[in-house]
């Protein structure tokens, strides 16, 4: 089994529509006010509320003039005369494009969504306050960079300057999203950028542990271990005194990240990146490519920006509520990142005192939980007071009065606001300085690829990686039995490559640790995308690579697991089934117009149901997701443990039944002529704004759905559920950096740079992304000037 896929399904079941339900249902009070508004009047209001991107604006707080040049694709290039004004302007400009998104992000991190949305947001708010950082603020600020506080103060001053301008008497008024939602933004503080709920999106191992516990309770530890297929091999070990029955991921349903409302499982968020040495390229200099896979949202999760000031000249992507650039290049180096899927969370099973449920068992007797009272303001209702409980291991996420689950996680450590360490990476100019910045990087755990103007390439895995006294972190550990952490693995002991002999370094959430690695860091890795990436890059020995080749690889839709599963089918007794023939002759490429790809994806769903029936015939709705890689292994080597006394015959019968069912389903969905079928007729990406449930707003806010190729096993990852083919996540941002000439670099962000409806940059990048195309990431001032369409001068307020 592929553990990340199984977890994805589990997390999805409890995450639901994190913000669709949260906002759409709760903002319904605004719907009545909009019901009589025509589409034209909404468009007019939206256009009237657009931010000013041309001319001059005077802003209190600026020290010198700042130039903001927006190019054809809406990317702001910010030129400032000092660092304070650079980040003041970044905050202002980001708010111009994304203030509504930023306000929701902030409130989700603060645990204050219920104030503007209502009671149903309480579980998320409670989770956010439980996971709030409670350590030293001095250590927190110092962790990211020596000047973190100075940068955050300037950045949030810029956001506040935009809010004040919009809300001033006689000013332009609130952006249209706030008008529709019915609330106003609040002023920002530096600590608002330090939320841990964003960290939760990319470190979430706790649901994985609960899914493992549920599987163990269902089929036993040994069979569960066999299904998981851990790497390195390890076992799911149960412990005396623990009762896993009833433990399941939906017990912690409020613990979802801040990134989006699309129902996308946080743990499956993956990425691809690679760096190629000059020996394999047409220019003789490195190429660096990255396409991080996260939530596909409207507006986009990421925001492209170019920051120029003394000591700064960096372009790339950030999350709009954070200063700096987290993925990009400066004058001398380029970098990209993918999640390094190490285990940064442990759940502790706490046994409670039958006489006092606020006491929990320790090795030396009963200990008393710490209790903090928190008041939650609720829109449309009375305040709610909640007792937040903590054991020595961390916040209590769940309790039934007899047992509790407490979370120990890296988010309690200083410096674990995700991506903020980018402000140190942005100023590294060689491999040594890059490694120094990596030593500051704590979350999310990432595999960084690197290329520089000296022709060097490299890879460094970074992030707080716990050392455990004992155990492997795969199940909730007994809180009384010594399973605590003893520290973190030093950076120089994490995977590292510098100028590898094969001429490239690539990662795709795969196992980057070497054989016999002395530390237990994780057991769930992706293997499919990296296999295809290495296959293509290895062929470069015969073909020098350029930017176009990098783009083609980022958009590659050949599934290695599909090829493996089809080989198993072709070698089985079911190969003579007439419905197997379209697959046996297929090359595994999941193109939009491929009939075989459509049949294959439907077949995977039928196989998934069949495997669940084998595991638990009386429980059809288990929260586990098995994918093509698992099926290729399970059906390729059928055992009596799963298939009974005649494993091969049972396997063949399952193949025939599921193929017949898939073919009939395909006919029902796409018609009786198989030649007219196509994967793109089933597989769509639907970009949905959080406010689209309000009456008549979907047609105003949401772009038309786009047909998609690929699936979760292809380099162009387009993940979906077994029974619903809508894409849920993938590469919202892509970058390809040509180190020989930065102006030859390319990128794309989807659906657009702006979150403001009626902005020309609201969804203008969607056609490029749909077709696997890019736009130039202009870097030199000359190249930027040539692409500039909007010129805005920010001036200090008059004395």
Secondary structure, 3 states (H helix, E strand, C coil): CCHHHHHHHHHHHHHCCCCHHHHHHCCHHHHHHHCCCCHHHHHHHHHHCCCCCCEEEEECCCCCCEEEEEECCCCEEEECCCHHHHHHHHHHHHHHHHHHHHHHHHHHHHCCCHHHHCHHHHHHHHHHHHCCCCCCHHHHHHHHCCCHHHHHHHHHHHHHHHHHHHHCCCCCCCCHHHHHHCCCCCCCCHHHHHCCHHHHHHHCCHHHHHHHHHHHHHHCHHHHHHHHCCCCCCCCCCCCCCCCCCCCHHHHCCCCCCCCCCCCCHHHCCEEEEEECHHHECCCCCEEEEEEEEECCECCCEEEEEEEECCEEEEEEEECCCCCCCEEECCCEEEEEEECCCCCEEEEEEEEECCEEEEEEECCEEEECEEEEEEECCCCCCCEEEEEEEECCEEEEEECCCEEEEEEEHHHCCCCCCCCCHHHHCCCCCHHHHHHHHCCCCCCCEEEEEEECCCCEEEEEECCCEEECCCCCCCCEECCCCCCEEEECCHHHCCEEECCCCCEEEECCCCCCCCCCCCCCCCCCCCHHHHHHHHHHHHHHCCCECHHHHHHHHCCCECHHHHHHHHHHHCCHHHHCHHHHHHHCCCCECCCCCHHHHHHHHHHHHHHHHHHHHHCCCCCCCCCCCCHHHHHHHHHCCCHHHHCCCHHHHHHHHHHHHHHHHHHHHHHHHCCCHHHCCHHHCCEECCCECCCCCCCCHHHHCCCCEECCCCCCCCCCEEEECCEEEEEEEECEEEEEECCCHHHCEEEECCCCCCCCCCCCCCCCHHHHHCCCCEECCCCHHHHHHHEEEEEEEEECCC
